[in-house]
């Protein structure tokens, strides 16, 4: 079999939605508990299972480990040591996640070796580097999706701090005004996340009260202040609420995406999205979570480069355009470009009434996920699989060439995950 349906794991984190993933999968709504993420891939913690023609299942992780060249292709297997390098997810955020950043490949390798030498168990709550790999991410909105990501231009942050100025906050605005650059942001960020709890307990209520006033007066930074109030309500004594004042506040429309490279400090607030990331668990948390926060290690990893976060809508494919060659040359396909070697995400979309067939080719492994409508996936050997909304298929490198077309006549959408350098 070259085209096989996947059964994917649902992660029940507390910040998840009780309706989004169950509705996507055609299950009763609401679910008994929050369902936050749907994982597609070969992550050791919760791998997908490939469903055979007779209904039997086998872990995708086991398949890859048993035949890395056949499943991943020679180049991908060699490049990533026989591991599937990416993980694809549906994110369903009903509440904000933790504020966090991820290490570069060099930082991850060094941190992993250091913690191994120190004898810290890989599943310990204070472990920062359970594996030696980087964890870049790209998130693409399925619904309106809200996030904080990357440090805002210091001049705009100074304007924000002055707009909500309080006696306790004034000196910090002056601090950044004296050095409105990445070094100044680093100094202010470090000061805030290392404040003694007594100082935080005095400053945060001032800031929240001022944000309430700014919202009531419909000030320039209404959206930013509403976000601070939301975070402050959930985490009233957390330094991460102050850190959130420094980050870009983003609202993505469906189809828009942001890429989060190593060191990017970010926080997903609300909405549903497709996420693709390197197959790693390395997270350095800043706050807004009961989990482990290692401030010195976080400061080693965070990138204080500042400015607006680039928002992508996907690069359209064309026969002679930049998407030719490795990518399907079709106007229905949009490719989200990054410098991450572990993954590539693309989106294929048909408007209602369009039943055109799209050829999908690659030299490595692929996962296709249907997020709207239904489609028929046809392999070169004639094998066919029907893919309904919420379903996904695994395409091994041994025969990755398939054709896809809509079945229902309605708007249809499929996301494709591939390895970036294979």
N, C-alpha and C positions, 0 to 999 in steps of 0.2 A: 504494500500500500504506500502510495506517495502523497496522498492528501488525507489527513486523518483529523477527525474532530477531537477537541480537547475538553476535558472536564477540569475546571479551574478552581483554585482555593479562594474562599472568602475570608478576609481578616476582619474580626469583629472589634476594632478599636472603638473606644468610647466616643470619639469625635465624629463617628460615621453617621450616615443616614439610615433610617429604618425603612425607607421607601425606594430609594434610587436603584440600588443593585437588585433587590428582589423584583422590582418592576421590569428592569432590563432583562432579567433571566426568566421572566414569566412565572414567578412564584407569588404566593399570597402576600398582600401588602396590608398593613405594615408587618415587618419582621418582628419577632419577639425581642430582638436586641439590635443595637446599631451595627450596621455592616459598612465598613469604611473603604476597603480595597478588594478588588478582584485581581488576583495574580495570574499572569500567563507567562510561563517560562520554566526554567529548570533550577530555580532557587532551592538550595538544600533544605531550607526551613519549611517550604510548602510548594513542592513542584506540581506542575500540571500533570494530568494523566491522559495519555493517548488512548482513545477508544478504538479498539479493533473492529473489523467487519462482523465478528461474531458477538460483539458486545463486551468482550473482555477488555480489561484496562491494564496499562503498564505505565509506570512513572516515566515521565520524559527525562528526568535526571538519570534513571537507570539506562534508558535507551542511548543517551549521549555518552555515558561512561562506557557502555558495552561496545559502541561503534562510533567513536568521535569523528573519524574521517567520513563515514557514510552519512552521518547526521549533520555535521557541521561543514564538511568540505576540508580539503587538505590545508588550505591557507588559513582558514579560521581556526581549525584544530591546533595548528602549529602556533599561531599568533597568541592564542588564549589558553594554551596548555590543556586542550581537550574540554574546556568549559564553554557553555553557551554564554557569551559575554553580556547579554542584555536581559532585562526583565521588563515586561509590559504590564501596565496596570490600568484599571479603572479606579479613579479616586472619587469618593462621594463624601465630601466634607460638609457636615452640618454645623460644626463648630470649629474654631481655629485649632490648628496643629501647634506643635512646639516650634519655636524659632531655632533655626539650625543652619549649619554650614557643613560642607563635605571636603575631605582632603584631596590633594592632587595625588597622582600615582607615586611620586617620590615621597611625599609626606606619609601616605598610607603604608608604603613598604617600610619606611624607617620606624613609624609608630608601632606597626605590627611586630617588627623584630624586637623593639624595645620592651613591649609588654610581654612578649613570649619569654624574653630573657629574665624579666622580673617575676615570671611564674604566675601571672594573673590569668585565671581561667577564662577561656574564650566566651563563656556565657555569664561571666560575672557582671553585676550591675554597674560596676565602675570601669568596665573595659571600654576604651574608646575605639580600638581597632581590632575587631574580631576577624578581619581578613586583611590581606596586604594589597588591596586594589582600590583604585579611585572610584568615585561615585558621582559623575556628572549626571544631570537630569534635564529632561525637556518635558514640559507640561503643556498640553493642547486642550483648550476649553471645548466641552460639549454643550454646556450651558453657560450663562454668564458666570464668570469665575473671578473671584477676588483674591488678591495676594499682596503681600509686602515682599519686595525683592530688590536687593542692591541698594547701596547708599545714595540717597538723593544728593543733588548738587548742593554744596554747603550754603550757597547764597540763598537758595529756597528754604533750606532748613533754618537758617538764621531768621528769615522772614516769618516762618512758622513759630519759632520760639518767641519771637517778639509779639506775635499776634496773640499768643496765649500766656504772655509774660506774667509771672508771679514773683513775689519777693525771693523765693527760694530758687526759681529758675533763671532769674536775670543774670547771675554770674556765669552761668553755663553758656548763655547766648553770647556774652562778652568773650568767653574763652574761645568759642568757635569763630567769632568775628575777627579775632586777632590772628587766626590761622585757618582761613577758609579753604582747606585742601585735605587730601587723604590723611596727612599726618595729624591735622587738627581733629578730623573725625575719629581717628584712632585714639587720640588723647581723651576726647570727650566720652567716647564709647567705653573706654577702659575705666574712666572715672565713675561712670554711672553703674556699670555692672559689678564694680567692687565697692560700692557704697555700703557702709554698715547698715544693718537692718533698721536701726533707730533713725538714721538719716533718711532712708527710703520711706519709712512710715510717716515722716514729717513732710517730705517733698511730694509724694504721690497724690495724697488728697488735694493738695494745692493745684497740681496739674490737672487732675480730673475735674475739679470745680471750675477751673478756667476753661476747660474744654466744653463743659456744659454751657457756660455763658457764651462761648464762641458759636456753638451750634444754635442756641436760642436767638442770637443776633444774625444768624445766617452769614457768618464770616467767610472769608476766602478759602479757609482750610476746613470747611465743614466736613468733607468726607474723611479727611485725616483725623479730625477730632472725634468723629463718631467711631472710628476704628479704635482709637485709644480708649474711649469709654467702654467699648465692648470688651477689650482685653483687660481693662482695669476692673471690670465687674467680675470677670472669671478669675483673675489673678491679682487681687488688690494689694499684695505686698511684694510683687515680683519686679525685679529690675528690668526684665524684658519689656515691660510696658514703656519704660523710658527709652530703651533701645529702639522700640518701634517708631519713635519720633524721628529717627534718622533715615528711615528706609522709604523707598518709592512705594506709593500706594497705587496699585494697578487694578483695573477692571478689564478683563478679557472678554470679548464676544466669542461666540461659537466659531471655531476654526482658527482662532488666534492662539499663538503659543509664545512662551518665553523659555529660553535656554539658561540653565543655571550651572555654570562651570565651577570648577574647584574654587572654594573660598567665598562663593556668593552667599551672603547671609539672607535667609528668606523665611517666609511664613505663609502657608496657605490658609486662607480665611474661610471661604465658603464657595461651594459650587461643585460641579461634576466635570471631570476632565479625563482624558487619556494621558497617561504618563509613561515615558520610556526612560530607563536609567541603566547605568552599569550594574551588573549583578553583584552588589556589594551591600554590606550592612554598616559601613563606617559613617557615623553621625557624631558631630560635635554640637551639642545643644547649648543655646544661649540662655534660655529661660522659658517661662510660660508652660512649665511641665514639672511633674513631680519626679521625673527621671534624673539621672546623674548629669550634673553640669560641672565641667572641668574648665575653669576660666583660663588658666595659663595655656592649656592645650588649644582652647578655642582661639586665643589671640595669636597662636602660631599659625593657624589655618586661615583665619578670616582675611579676605582681600578687601582693602579699604578704598579701592578705586571707586570713583563716584560719577554720577551723571544719570541720565534717563536710561531705563532698561529697554533694550531693543525688543519690540514686539513683532513677531513674524506672522504672516498670513499664509505662508507656504509658497514655494516657487513653482510656477506652472511648468509642466513638461511640454516639449514640442520636438518635432522630428529632428530639428537641427539646433535646438537650444541647449542650455547647460544640463538639462535632465536627460539628454540622449545618452545612449551607451548602457550604463549600468541600470538606469531607470527606464520604466515604461515611457515611451514617447507618446503621450496622450494628453489632451487638454483637460481631461477629467482628473488628472493626478496633480497633487501639490506635494512638494518635498520640503521638509523643514531642515534647513542646513545648520550644521554645527561643526565644531572641530573635534567632537568626541569620537575616538576610534572604535568605541564599543558598540555604538548603535546608530541607526538612521530611522526616522519616522516619516512616513508619507501617508497621504489621505487621498482616496479615490471617491469621487462623488458623482452621482447621476441625478439630474433633475427628473421630475415626474414625466413619464412618457419617453424618456431616453432609454433604449434597451441595447445600446452599443456595447460591444465586447472590448475589454481591455486586456492586453497581454502583459503579464507580470513576470519579469525575469530577474534573476540575481545569481551570484556565484556562491552564495552561502545560505544558511538557514533562514527561514521566514516564519512569522506568525501573522495571519490575517484575522482581524476582528471586525465583525459586522456591528455597526452602531445605529443603523437605520435601514428599514426595508428588509429585503432578503435577496440573496444572489445565488448563482450557480457557479461553482468552482470546477473547472475542467482541466485535467492534466493532459500532457501531450500523448499519454498512452490511452486516452479516452475515458479514464476514470473520472467520475463526477461526484461531488458532494454538495448538497444544498446547505446554505449557511443562513440561518435566521438571525434576527436582531439579538445581540447578546452572546452569540456563539462565535467560536474561533477555531481555526485549523492550524495544524503544524505542517510545514512544508520542509522536509529535510533537504540538505544540499545535494543529495544523490540525484534528485530530479525536481529542481525548484521552479521549472517553467510551467506556468498555468495561465488559463484565461478566465476572466471573471465577467459576469454580466448580470443585470438585475432580473428578478423573476416576477415582481409584483406590479410593475408599471408605476409605482410610487417613488418618491425621492429615496435614494439608496446611498449608503455611505459605508465604506470599509477603511480601516486603518491597517497599515502594513509596517511591521517591525522587522528590521534586518540588522545584521552586524555592519558597522561602519567601514571597516577596512578589509572586508572579505570579498 
